[in-house]
Structure formats: C-alpha cells, structure tokens
C-alpha cells in the first residue's frame, strides 16, 4: 500500500469547502439570500441610504425655483448621485449639481446634465 501524500489528504476538504462556497453564490445569483431581491443594486443599509438620498435630492431640486427640474433624472448608487437629462442654461446645470451635493450623506455628484445649444 502506498502512503498518502499530504496534498492528497487535503483534497477532499478543499472540494467540500469549494462546494459550500458555491452553494452560497448560487443563492445570490438566483435572487435569494438578500434583502434586495436580487435586483442587482445595493442591498440592506446601503439601499435604504441610497433611497433616502434619492428622495432628498428630488425634493431639493423641486423646491429650488432657480432650476427647472422637469427634465432631470436622478440616480443614486452607493451614495453617488448621477444627474442626467437637460436644463435650459449652464447656470442651472451648475446649480443642480450644487443642490445634489448639499444633501446629507452624498459622497459625490456626477453631473451629466446637458445644456441645449441655440
């Protein structure tokens, strides 16, 4: 009988750990095992923070009379606010970015707003 090498002794353990690890990944890929329902976005506390930021940015833009927010789309991911769409002037573009940046817990603002050329 041949002696078993130390590497071969650990092979069943490694295979078992790999299978256990993959079973957890399967649940996440299939949409289970998370509070977010597998939507692909942040889950748990991060999702609620992003939702809160989204609502506050939308309210702040609507409340500011110097910005026409009717064509502004707001998205938030991991506390980074993205503004897209169009505004009538460069001043409104800058102001919309300032408003979004002043909302609590915003880490950064990505301002993709366009100003139509005349």
C-alpha positions as CSV (number, residue, x, y, z in Angstrom):
1,X,0.0,0.0,0.0
2,X,1.3,3.5,-1.0
3,X,1.5,6.2,1.6
4,X,-0.9,9.1,1.0
5,X,0.8,12.4,0.3
6,X,-0.1,15.4,2.5
7,X,-1.5,17.2,-0.6
8,X,-3.9,14.4,-1.4
9,X,-5.1,14.3,2.2
10,X,-6.4,17.9,1.9
11,X,-8.1,17.4,-1.4
12,X,-11.5,16.2,0.0
13,X,-11.5,19.1,2.4
14,X,-10.8,21.6,-0.4
15,X,-13.5,20.2,-2.6
16,X,-16.0,20.3,0.3
17,X,-15.1,24.0,1.0
18,X,-15.5,24.9,-2.7
19,X,-18.9,23.3,-2.9
20,X,-20.1,25.0,0.3
21,X,-18.9,28.3,-1.1
22,X,-20.5,27.8,-4.4
23,X,-23.9,26.9,-2.8
24,X,-24.0,30.4,-1.3
25,X,-23.1,32.0,-4.6
26,X,-26.0,30.1,-6.3
27,X,-28.5,31.6,-3.9
28,X,-27.2,35.1,-4.6
29,X,-27.2,34.6,-8.4
30,X,-30.7,33.2,-8.3
31,X,-32.0,36.2,-6.4
32,X,-32.3,34.6,-3.0
33,X,-30.3,35.2,0.2
34,X,-30.5,39.0,0.1
35,X,-32.9,41.7,1.2
36,X,-32.8,43.4,-2.2
37,X,-34.5,40.5,-4.0
38,X,-31.6,40.0,-6.5
39,X,-32.2,43.3,-8.3
40,X,-28.5,43.8,-8.9
41,X,-28.4,47.0,-6.8
42,X,-27.2,47.6,-3.3
43,X,-29.0,45.8,-0.5
44,X,-29.6,46.3,3.1
45,X,-28.5,49.6,4.7
46,X,-26.8,50.8,1.5
47,X,-30.0,50.5,-0.4
48,X,-32.0,52.4,2.2
49,X,-29.4,55.2,2.3
50,X,-29.4,55.5,-1.5
51,X,-33.3,55.6,-1.5
52,X,-33.2,58.3,1.2
53,X,-30.6,60.3,-0.8
54,X,-32.7,59.9,-4.0
55,X,-35.8,61.2,-2.3
56,X,-34.0,64.2,-0.7
57,X,-32.3,65.2,-3.9
58,X,-35.5,65.1,-5.9
59,X,-37.3,67.2,-3.2
60,X,-34.4,69.7,-3.1
61,X,-34.4,70.1,-6.9
62,X,-38.2,70.6,-6.9
63,X,-38.0,73.1,-4.1
64,X,-35.4,75.3,-5.8
65,X,-37.1,77.8,-8.1
66,X,-33.8,78.6,-9.9
67,X,-33.6,75.2,-11.5
68,X,-36.1,73.7,-14.0
69,X,-36.0,70.1,-12.8
70,X,-38.7,68.8,-15.2
71,X,-36.1,67.1,-17.4
72,X,-33.6,66.0,-14.7
73,X,-33.3,62.3,-14.0
74,X,-31.7,61.4,-10.6
75,X,-30.0,58.1,-9.9
76,X,-28.1,57.1,-6.7
77,X,-25.7,54.2,-6.3
78,X,-23.5,53.7,-3.2
79,X,-24.2,57.3,-2.2
80,X,-23.0,58.7,-5.6
81,X,-25.7,60.9,-7.2
82,X,-25.9,60.9,-11.0
83,X,-27.8,63.7,-12.7
84,X,-28.8,63.3,-16.4
85,X,-31.2,65.0,-18.8
86,X,-31.2,68.6,-19.8
87,X,-31.6,72.1,-18.3
88,X,-32.1,75.4,-20.1
89,X,-28.8,77.0,-19.0
90,X,-25.3,76.4,-17.8
91,X,-26.1,78.2,-14.6
92,X,-28.9,75.8,-13.9
93,X,-26.6,72.8,-14.7
94,X,-24.1,74.1,-12.0
95,X,-26.9,74.9,-9.5
96,X,-28.4,71.4,-9.9
97,X,-25.1,69.8,-9.1
98,X,-24.6,72.1,-6.1
99,X,-28.1,71.2,-4.8
100,X,-27.5,67.5,-5.1
101,X,-24.1,67.8,-3.4
102,X,-25.5,69.5,-0.4
103,X,-27.8,66.6,0.5
104,X,-26.6,64.7,3.6
105,X,-24.6,61.5,3.0
106,X,-23.9,62.3,-0.7
107,X,-20.3,61.1,-1.4
108,X,-20.1,62.6,-4.9
109,X,-22.2,64.0,-7.7
110,X,-21.8,63.0,-11.4
111,X,-23.4,65.8,-13.4
112,X,-24.3,64.6,-16.9
113,X,-26.8,67.3,-17.5
114,X,-26.8,68.8,-21.0
115,X,-27.5,72.4,-22.0
116,X,-29.0,72.6,-25.5
117,X,-27.1,74.8,-27.9
118,X,-29.1,77.6,-29.6
